[in-house]
C-alpha cells in the first residue's frame, strides 16, 4: 500500500472514531450513516464500509459499547486489512462483547465487557468467565480477566490458569497482587521457564502473603464494584 | 539445512520462515499422506517404475534462550521398492549485535532401501549464513556428506548462494548451488550418465522459486536447471509445484507435484512425484508463521514528574518500545494505547525507541519495520488479531 493512501486511511480512521464516540446519537440509530466522505477514505469499498458501519450501529443499538468496535476497525485500517475482513473482525468483536455481557452479568461495566471479550478471543471457555464473576460478584473482575487472558495466551492451560487466579481472588488478593502474578510469570517465561511451571511457582508466592481462606471470607467486600 | 535437489531455495524459504519466525512457544507439526513416486528402475536406464508410498513427517521447533532448535524427520514407505527414513536437526542463532544476521548449523542423516539406488545410509553436516531483512535477504552455505550404498562409500561437498525478495504477498528467490560428488550410482540410475562408472562428477543447479502467500495459505512454483559435468555436460530441467491450504487453525492440506532431481548430498535418487498430505499442528495454538527480522520489546515503567510549579504529579505508566533493527529502517508502533495511530520510533544509541503514556488495563499492540507485517514484541503474549496476523497482549496493572 502506498504511504499516501495509508495516511489518508489513518485520517479517516480518526474521523470514524470521532463519529462513533463523539456523536453517539448518530450511531445509536440502526443503519446510521456517517458522512460518506470521511468513511470513504477509511474503507474505499462502499459496500464494505457501509457493512462496517452497520455492524457498529447494530451493536450500539443492542446496548454494546462502540469504543472497542471502533478500536477493532481502526486496527484493521492501520494494518491495511481487506475491508471485508475488517467487517468480520468487528462483527466477531461485537459477538464476543455480547457473550461477555451475558456471562459477566447482571450489570458488567464497559471495562469488564472489553476484558471479557479479550478473554474469549484468547480462547478461554465461556464457563470460565462465569467462574471468575462468581469468585468476585461485587468487585471489578477486569484485572483477573486480563491476567487470565495473558496467562492463557502465554501457553498456560486455561484450567490451570483459572484455578490459580480464582484461588487468589477467593483468598482476598488485591487486583495489584493479581496483576503482579501476571508480571512475574511474564518475567519467568522471558527467562526461559515454562509458562505453567512459572505460574505454579509465582501463585504459591502470592498465596503465602494472603490470609487463610476463612479469614479471606470474613474480609470479602460486600459492596458493589465501581 | 540439508541439500535437497530441486527445492533448494524453496526449502530455504520455508525453513527461513520457520526459523526466523522464532516464536515463544514450542511447535510440533505432523504430516501424513500418500504419494505416487516414479523412479528409474535399476539396470534399465530408460525404464521407469511407479510406486505408491505412504509418508509420515514430523516437524518440531523449540525456542531456546538465544537460539531456536528445529528438528524434523520423515518416513517414506512403499513395501519392497522404496523405504527411507531421514532426520535433520538445526540450531539457528541470530547475531547478538546484528539481528539481521543469522547462522544455521545442522546435521542430517538418512537410511534407505531403494530398488532403484540400493541400500545404505547417509550423514551430512551443513552451515548456512543468512541475511534477513524485512523485504529481502540472502544466504550462503556449505555442506559435506558421506553416503554408503550397497557397501560402497562416496562423498559429496556443496556450496550454495541465494537471494530472496518479497513484493507484497509474493516471495521470489534465485539461487545457485555447486556440488561435487563421487556417488556415481545415483546419477547412473537416473539415466543421466553413461553405463560405465564415473569416478566423480560436478553438478551446478540454478533455481528460481516463486511463492504466493495469503494468510496461512501458500502456493509455490520452483524451476531448476541442472548442468552435470562428467564425461560430457548434460542439462536437466525440473519443475515442481506445491501448495498448503489451511483448513482450520490446526489442520492443513498439502500437495506437491513435479520432479525432484537426484540429491547426492542426501543420497536420494531422482523421482517424479505427486503427493497429498494432511498436516496437524499440535501444542499451543498455532499462529501464522511470518518472518521476524527484528527484535522488539515492550516495557512499562512508572514515571513521576513535576508540574511547572515543581509539585510532584501523580505517577503514570509509560510504555517503552525498543526495537533492534537497521538504522536505515522505518520503525513504527501502534496499538490500542494510541487508538492504533502509528507512532514512529526514534533512533537512539543504536536502537529504535518510542515512549508513550499508557492507561491501565489490557492493550493490544504491534511493531512494524518498513512495509513488513505487524508483529508482537517478543516479550509479550501473542494473540490472533482477526486480520490473519498477530498482536502482542500487554496488561498494565
Interface residues (C-beta under 8 A of the other chain):
Chain A: X1 X10 X13 X14 X17 X71 X72 X74 X75 X76 X77 X78 X79 X81 X85 X86 X88 X89 X92 X93 X111 X114 X115 X118 X121 X122 X123 X142 X143 X146 X147 X149 X150 X153 X154 X155 X175 X176 X179 X180 X182 X183 X186 X189 X190 X192
Chain B: X24 X25 X64 X65 X284 X285 X334 X336 X339 X340 X341 X342 X361 X362 X364 X366 X371 X374 X379 X381 X382 X383 X384 X385 X386 X387 X388 X389 X391 X393 X395 X397
